[in-house]
Amino acid sequence: MTNFTTSQFVHITSGQHAATAPRLTIAQGGSQLEVALHMGAGAQVHHFRLANDDLRYRQSASESGEETDLSLGGVRVTLDNTALEDLFATAMPHARSTAFFDDHSGFAGDRFSLLATTGAGPEILVAAGPDQSGLVTLLRNGDGSFSQLSSRSASSSTYLGDVQMMAGAVVNEQQFVFAASGFEAGVSAYRLDSAGRLRHLDSLGAREGLGVNAPSALLTTEIDGRPVLLLAAAGSSSISVLGIGYDGQLDLLDHQTDTLATRFGAVTVMETITHGGQTYVVAGGGDDGLTLFALLPGGRLLVLDSLSDSTDLGLDNVNGLAMQMQGDTLHVFATSETEAGLTHASVTLAGTAVQAGGGGADRIRAASSGGILLDGGGNDRLTGGAGADVFVLAQDGDRDEIRAFDTARDRVDLSAWSGLHSVDQLEIQSRGDGAELRYGTETLRLYTADGSSLDIADFLRHDLLGLYRPQPEVQAPVVQTGSGQLVGNNGEDRLSGRGSADILFGQDGDDQLLGAGGRDTLWGGLGHDTMQAGDDNDLLYGEDGNDIMDGGNGHDHLAGGAGDDSLTGGTGADTLMGDAGHDTLHGDSSTDLLLGGIGNDSLVGGTGDDTLYGGDGNDHLFGNTALDTIYGGAGNDYISSGDGVDYVDGEAGNDTIFGRSGWDSLNGGDGDDLLYGSEGDDLLNGGSGNDWVSGGSASDQIYGNSGNDTLYGNFGADRLSGGSDQDLLLGGTGDDTLVGGGGDDSLYGNQGVDVLEGGPGNDLLRGGTLADSFIFTRGHDGDEIEDFRLGQDELHLSRSLLSGHDSAQALISAFGEVTNLGAVLDFGHGDRILFSNLQSLDGLAADIEIF
């Protein structure tokens, strides 16, 4: 077997934040690998070197250089020209989109997905903006700027809502573009012509019966010269292999879901590499680890090994991945959302050569170094070698043999045998030199290398089943159309109501339930069901399984039940309940109520005045347009309020909250939160915890509340109030008011005519570039002003400090002195002001105002 043989984590102490989106690049210099970790904010790059299988941190540096501005859907993004050139350098035939960010923020709500295409024609970008639907094509002009060529809107036959990633391929000299939607659960294929026009070719996703939820990664590669598409989905913890036809049509070749033996649950990153004509795939995400696959002929994925996180590694919520070959050794580099640094793992790919049988009676013998032997149709004989072998059996109804099977090293994969999910389902007859396995029409005779016998206990100790391929045993499906009550069985049923108030029970199996007109009630039952309610006010209950539900017109109530469900309210004031599982809820139009429930959910409000509750788990919540109310609930949530005057409360957990346009009210709640106000006069409250709060482009009110907070006014005339602990207040650009509150605070006015009041505690104050005012009252404690400018700044002193002295000169004579630290006004009782940039009190009286 092929296993990860070395693994190492190198920690860095600064510059990597959980919310940023890293980009890894690898350069090979002789026997060494130079690895660069580029942070999404575009501000830093961390350099590592791998030599003799030992990873070392070298240095960090600021990334700077020329930039290009791009506007898409009214949102501006600044593109680093170096990253942009890298994007075009990795264009067709197997292109992938790269994430760029508005103002280099590095946060998902500012994400632009850009796909570069070149071919023999002009340089064209295909672009998708944050919280937007559809695609736009842009031409790169000779001066480096971009102009729009065309756009492609979302429709009922495509998956273009909130496009998260794209991929490209050249097939028969045609450029194809593939786009995956973040909450519509599917992928659409397009042909791109030289004029930048996109023509829809095909779509494959939840509506067509593909069991994916929350697509998270999209790549193109080849198998024996045939282009294929790899689609990873975080919500369904799945990887799908889709064949690409010469006309752009998509067909499903394989669909795998995570198990307890693998580590691609809640998958967010995926990479491919080809070595010796064999394609390998590595995937990871929220399952705290990595899984290595071989992509076999026919498009099947075979697990080779999994690497789990530990105290010595940094694989908690993997969010970045890159790979490089050196000889037969595959080096894998990964980053984590929560652990700052870089993990390296290596695996030797020698012994993974694939030998495949055909339709006849084949005789296949493994190489001495080991290999992967694929059974074809017919009575085949597969013989192991001295190395570790994997025998992959087809479902052909013929009797096959495996010889020289070594129970200590070899593995048999029977996962292609439909409906086989447990060793208990096999009929196992022990033989003196091995065993015979029977399942339905399949028969497998195993001969051991040492001539020993095998029984059921031996197979319970070995992985015979490989990955989980959802293929339930079903009865003949029910296809029924009618009124009243329709009941399916445990097969893949299709039940269609009519115009009356119908009740549809799907029962077990992957069912399709269509309510049509009338006030319908749809029950999915066990299985991965697709439910479409139609017109009127309907009730939909998904129950167990990964269900797809659409309320259609009317005021509907949708409840997903257990499983990773996708719920769309449609038109009308709808109530959507995800319940247990990693669910995707989309309110669509009107005033909707969305309840995520337990699990890592994605909630999108739509165009009405919506209310969103994330519930337990690390949720993604998008308010979209209108006046929305959003509650994150427990967990580390990502929240984007959308356009409109919105109210957001992150509640418990370390949340990331964006205000967007409109006058928003953002509350972090408990935990160490990140708040961004964006456009509009916003009200931001960090809540308890050590928060980072930024106002945005208008005049904002910012409160740190309890905890050691960092408050940044950004643009506009802002008011910043630190709260009771040790806070850092940064006014930014504009005429700001900074109030430190209790605790030893640091206040920096920066650009603008600012007002600074430290409050109780020993505070550090710096006004900035223009004429600033410093305010002191009794009980302000021992404060320091770093940059008081005589004749420009003003000192406002409360009479409560002055013990009856009512003129500036009198109070200077009574309380003033010059020390080796600077000029001082000492009012007694612990109230003291140090002017650290002044060595004299001369001229200060003219700048004092008494109130």
ABEGO torsion letter per residue (X at the ends): XBBBABBBBBBBABGBBAABBBBBBBBBBEABBBBBBBBAAGABBBBBBBBGGBBBBABBBBBBEBBBBBBBGGBBBBBBAAAAAAAAAABOABBBBBBBBBGGAGBAAABBBBBBBAEABBBBBBBBBBGBBEBBBBBBBAAGBBBBABBBBBBAABBABGBABBBBBBBGGBBBBBBBBAAAGBBBBBBBBAAGBBBBABBBBAAAGBBBBGBABBBBBBBGGBBBBBBBBAAAGBBBBBBBBAAGBBBBABBBBBBAABAABGBABBBBBBBGGBBBBBBBEAAGEBBBBBBBBGGBBBBABBBBBBAABBABGBABBBBBBBEABBBBBBBBAABBEBBBBBBBABGABBBBBBABBBBBBBBAAEEBBBBBBEBBBBBBBABBBBBBBBBAGBBBBBBGBBAAABBBBAAABBGBABAAABBBBBBAAEBBBBBEABBBBBBBAAGBBBBAAAAAABBAAEBBBBBBBBBBBBBBBEBEBBBBBABBBBBBBBABBBBBBAEBEBBBBBAEBEBBBBBAEBEBBBBBAEBEBBBBBAEBEBBBBBAEBEBBBBBAEBEBBBBBAEBEBBBBBAEBEBBBBBAEBEBBBBBAEBEBBBBBAEABBBBBBAEBEBBBBBAEBEBBBBBAEBEBBBBBAEBEBBBBBAEBEBBBBBAEBEBBBBBAEBEBBBBBAEBEBBBBBAEBEBBBBBAEABBBBBBAEBEBBBBBAEBEBBBBBAEABBBBBBAEBEBBBBBAEBEBBBBBAEBEBBBBBAEBEBBBBBAEABBBBBBBBBGAEBBBBAABBBGABBBBBBAAAAGGBABAAAAAAAABBBBAAEBBBBAEGGBBBBBAABABABGAAAABBBX
